């Protein structure tokens, strides 16, 4: 298994918002998690790359307990794309080069352009992020995640803040990238139709627990 959890739990203010979750995701598999608001879906994603710390249980990446992996290295290997693209002030290129620069590697202009072309934003490197549409900003967030060469992508409602046209375009882009890069994905969505389109397997989460699979 590429990614696995064992009794992964997070308690907040006396309530288990993620409750003894056991999940195994194979290499290259796309697992979609659906469920009502407050079910713990986003909280589970945050635990999977240690943006939050579990109260109990743990997770494994390629069979290694993720507590043994330095957090910066873990977050490089297990990337995350949020519902809203939280871009840093500055240019598109500044955002794309951020992750590799944290590891002491400066992406060349050619590498940045290659990543931007990959997400349909060729020539956007010098554009300021405050001039981007919602769909363009989400594409930059995808390019920024890909710049780290992730093995796993965690996607937290990545299309829900977009209009229908941008949503369809970003979904198609993600589908293509996931397939071509053989990425392992855990994708949270409220859209059951999207889950059926995109998933190898759909899980339902409620009250912090995974209730059933399909």
C-alpha positions, 0 to 999 in steps of 0.5 A: 500500500502506498498510504495506510492509516491504522486507528487514526484519531483526532479529538478536538474539544472532547469530540473525536472528529476523526475516529479510528479510521483505517484506510489503505490506498494502493499506488495509483489509486484514486479514493474519493471520500464523500459525506455531509459537512462536519463529517471529518473529511477535511480533518482526515486529509489534514492528518494524512500529511501532519498539518494536524497531529493525531491524538491516537493511531498513525499513518504509513507511507510506503510502509514507513510510520509517517512520524519517522519522516521529517514533516517537510519531506512528508509534505513534499511527498504527500501534497495537498490542494485546497478548496481555495487556492491560497497563493502567496503574494507575488508572481505565479512563478514565485508560487511555483518555485516555492516548494523546491526552494525550501529544499534548496533547489531553484527551478529554472525558467524552463522548468517553471514554464513546463509546469505552467504549460502542463496546467494550461497556463503557458506564459503566466510566470510573470503574472501577479496572482491578484490578477488571476481568475479563480480557475487560473489560481487553482491551476497555479495551486496544482502546478505548485503542488506538482513542482514538489514531485509528489507521490500522493495528492490530497484534494480537499474539494478542489473544484467546489469554489469554481463556476461550472466551466472552470470546474469542468476544466480543472476536473479534466486537468486533474484527471489527466495529470493523475493518470499520466503521473500515476498519482495516488489520490485521496479526494474529498468532495460533496459532489457524488457525481464527481466521485463516481466519475473520478474514483476507483473507490468511493468511501462515505464518512460520517461522524468521524468514521468511514461508514461504507465503501463502494 
